[in-house]
């Protein structure tokens, strides 16, 4: 089922941010991808035990309740993350980012090294990124109101077809691998619900369009995130069959961030950390990494 978390607006020194804190324990800043929003961050946080981790969820600028308002640059968004920690009275936190949340998370670790205890980046942008070509049907499905209506209908009434489409669109799997993965996801309520609930957060509708367009512009212009300056212990997670975020981006990050660890999920799509056959073990590793040290 979709989340119904209560959100607040933090009036930080760098402007308003939509946020929520769920759970208690080690503070972990959860940085969503592109598109996304605090609802996507909440889905990411499902793998974080609430009795061990206080997940700090937020909408990045241009998404849902956080206006873009002059916070378009990646470094400005990184500074805004630090300002949110200030608002919450958290001197330090671990950071867990996915996909388009990677650049802001990396730059937070570079620009505010004293604030980041540990860093987990899951299939995250680390170099210049350009959106892969999409066929007309995909564009219509995700960028028009009738297409988004059809997605909702499929999720509600034909979940197998919906899950198949989601996994096919996020990975380079053979027909046999795709069929097997779909069956595995449908047989596991946590995986099934994750895929079905992710859909509404991943469309560039009116509440997310400004952030999404800004992300694509900023990511295309990346020259260097200065990953060699990251001081926090870093875990990079990547599916080898990811068709959304080229695995080479994670390989580069793991080779450039000092002493970074790379966890590869073989035949994993962009959703590998949440849907792969070894997802439970990978999630355990992520939690252990975030809460140690």
Number of C-alpha atoms within 10 A of each C-alpha: 9 13 10 8 14 9 16 14 14 18 13 17 13 17 18 20 25 22 22 20 21 19 16 13 14 18 24 25 27 26 31 28 27 24 26 29 28 26 24 27 28 26 21 23 24 13 17 22 16 15 11 14 21 21 29 26 27 31 27 34 29 25 26 24 21 24 21 20 11 12 20 19 17 23 19 17 23 23 21 23 24 26 21 24 19 15 14 13 9 13 13 20 23 25 27 28 26 26 20 25 29 26 31 25 31 33 22 25 25 22 18 17 17 14 21 25 21 23 27 27 28 28 33 27 29 30 22 16 19 14 10 10 9 10 8 8 9 13 12 14 16 20 15 14 12 12 16 19 12 14 18 17 13 16 19 11 10 12 18 17 12 21 26 18 14 19 25 19 17 18 22 19 19 11 10 8 11 19 14 11 21 22 14 16 23 18 11 11 10 15 22 21 18 21 23 21 18 19 19 20 20 18 20 21 19 11 17 25 19 19 26 24 14 18 24 17 15 17 20 13 13 15 10 11 21 15 21 14 16 24 20 23 19 25 23 22 25 29 25 22 20 25 19 19 27 19 21 15 18 26 19 13 25 22 15 16 21 16 15 19 17 18 18 19 20 15 20 27 29 29 24 27 27 24 24 22 18 14 18 14 11 19 15 14 13 23 17 12 17 25 17 10 8
